[in-house]
Amino acid sequence: MSALTAAHDLAVTLASASESGGGGGHEGDSSPNAYFVGGSTLFILLLLLFITTRFNRDR
């Protein structure tokens, strides 16, 4: 399975979920908080950047 096929399958799955009423910001959903997801992603990327720069020093 190529990356293009996988991306297409994912797009079809997401489109069918949104058409059937799944997803949406209704109260009581167990969807993650957008600020938490964005903050976690930023923290992980900064941590990876820090680790990469520590191990990439020329001696």
NORVENZI-V462590 format. One record per helix or strand. SS is the DSSP state (helix for helix, strand for strand). FROM is the first residue (numbers start at 1). TO is the last residue. If there is no record, write none. Layout:
SS_FROM_TO, SS_FROM_TO
This chain:
helix_3_19, helix_34_55
